[in-house]
Amino acid sequence: MPHIVVKFYPGTPEENKVKIAEGITKLIQEQTGKPEEYISVAIEEVDEAVWMDEVYNKEIKPNFEKLYKKPGY
């Protein structure tokens, strides 16, 4: 606890994904006080052609009021 899932379009280099996961882990540690070994981060690439159906319509739109950072599209 906690487990974070980040989704974005394909194409981000693996080294950048590692840095993103490290940055998220550090931020979560700082803000929750949880030790690093309690935190997990997954990165899922979702093709742009299916983003609206697979991510926006299924995950973002139904939970819009729960989002602390809302998309602008």
CORLIN-V226207 format. One record per residue. RES is the residue in one letter. OMEGA is omega in whole degrees, 0 to 359 (none if undefined). BURIAL is I if it has 24 or more other ideal C-beta (glycine too) atoms within 12 Angstrom, else O. D_FIRST is the distance of its C-alpha to the first C-alpha in whole Angstrom. Layout:
res=RES omega=OMEGA burial=BURIAL d_first=D_FIRST
res=RES omega=OMEGA burial=BURIAL d_first=D_FIRST
//
This chain:
res=M omega=0 burial=O d_first=0
res=P omega=174 burial=O d_first=3
res=H omega=183 burial=O d_first=6
res=I omega=176 burial=I d_first=9
res=V omega=179 burial=O d_first=12
res=V omega=180 burial=O d_first=16
res=K omega=174 burial=I d_first=19
res=F omega=181 burial=O d_first=22
res=Y omega=176 burial=O d_first=26
res=P omega=174 burial=O d_first=27
res=G omega=178 burial=O d_first=28
res=T omega=180 burial=O d_first=26
res=P omega=182 burial=O d_first=27
res=E omega=180 burial=O d_first=24
res=E omega=177 burial=O d_first=24
res=N omega=178 burial=O d_first=23
res=K omega=178 burial=O d_first=20
res=V omega=180 burial=O d_first=19
res=K omega=177 burial=O d_first=20
res=I omega=180 burial=O d_first=18
res=A omega=178 burial=I d_first=15
res=E omega=180 burial=O d_first=16
res=G omega=178 burial=O d_first=17
res=I omega=180 burial=I d_first=14
res=T omega=181 burial=I d_first=11
res=K omega=180 burial=O d_first=14
res=L omega=179 burial=O d_first=14
res=I omega=177 burial=O d_first=10
res=Q omega=182 burial=O d_first=11
res=E omega=187 burial=O d_first=14
res=Q omega=182 burial=O d_first=13
res=T omega=183 burial=O d_first=10
res=G omega=180 burial=O d_first=11
res=K omega=178 burial=O d_first=8
res=P omega=183 burial=O d_first=10
res=E omega=184 burial=O d_first=10
res=E omega=177 burial=O d_first=9
res=Y omega=188 burial=O d_first=5
res=I omega=173 burial=I d_first=6
res=S omega=181 burial=O d_first=8
res=V omega=175 burial=I d_first=10
res=A omega=175 burial=O d_first=13
res=I omega=180 burial=I d_first=16
res=E omega=176 burial=O d_first=19
res=E omega=180 burial=O d_first=22
res=V omega=181 burial=I d_first=24
res=D omega=181 burial=O d_first=28
res=E omega=182 burial=O d_first=30
res=A omega=181 burial=O d_first=32
res=V omega=183 burial=O d_first=29
res=W omega=183 burial=O d_first=27
res=M omega=181 burial=O d_first=28
res=D omega=188 burial=O d_first=28
res=E omega=184 burial=O d_first=25
res=V omega=185 burial=I d_first=23
res=Y omega=185 burial=O d_first=25
res=N omega=183 burial=O d_first=26
res=K omega=186 burial=O d_first=23
res=E omega=185 burial=O d_first=20
res=I omega=185 burial=O d_first=22
res=K omega=181 burial=O d_first=25
res=P omega=182 burial=O d_first=24
res=N omega=188 burial=O d_first=21
res=F omega=183 burial=O d_first=23
res=E omega=179 burial=O d_first=23
res=K omega=184 burial=O d_first=19
res=L omega=175 burial=O d_first=19
res=Y omega=174 burial=O d_first=19
res=K omega=182 burial=O d_first=21
res=K omega=178 burial=O d_first=23
res=P omega=180 burial=O d_first=25
res=G omega=179 burial=O d_first=29
res=Y omega=none burial=O d_first=30
//
